[in-house]
Amino acid sequence: MHHIKIMLSRLWQCADRTRDRLLFPGCDFAAWVTQEAAGFTPEQGNQYQPSTNALPQVLRRFPITSGDRILDVGCGKGKAMALMRRFPFGQVAGFDISPALADVANRNFRQLKLRDCHAFQADAATFTGYDDYNYLYFYNSLPKPVFREAVGHLEESLARRPRCCRLIYLNPVYHDFLVGDTAFREIFRRRSWSSWFTYVCYEYRPG
């Protein structure tokens, strides 16, 4: 099984590089980066892998306007943010624990001439600045203890500033925690042949 996963990951990376050369010329999105190479530990986050190109199909399900703001938690090199910028969000922002990865993301955005799209360095375990956002995006970039902390900070923001909030989650390994231990409920699922490529969308409504 381990050898099969290695083979699939290599095929995935190869296919991503090919697609991204066409979709994002001059950008560095596709190459995976280990925690050690990115400058953090496995306890702080998972290795960087780019989001899939199916994200726009998921975002089309929502009535996005310029009044909406989205935050990518664990943005890595910013591929998901570049895809989000195709939609009329008022702001697209993201953060990563690795300053090096956030720098790569911002270089990619400059190469693509994307406006209102910015990545910054922050630790999801301690970040609390969710008040300005009503859409959140998570890939499986966080270990479970850090994911719990991040969602806890998000819930504190929703209690402090009540609003409808949608959470988009690729490879939802902590789905049971979200629907069982938080006020978010599942509203949509885009299935794939592998959980690696499955998107689940959740919604929080105050009151």
Buried (B, 14 or more C-beta within 10 A) or exposed (E): EEEEEEEEEEEBBEEBBEBBEEBBEEBBBBBBBEBEEBEBEEEBBBBBBBBBBBBEEBBEBBEBEEEBBBBBBBBBBBBBBBBBBEBEBBBBBBBBBBBBBBBBBBBBBEBBEBEEBBBBEBBBBEBEEBEEBBBBBBBBBBBEEBBBBBBBBBBEBBEEEEEEBBBBBBBBBBBEBBBEEBBBEBEBBBEBEEBBBBBBBBBBEEE
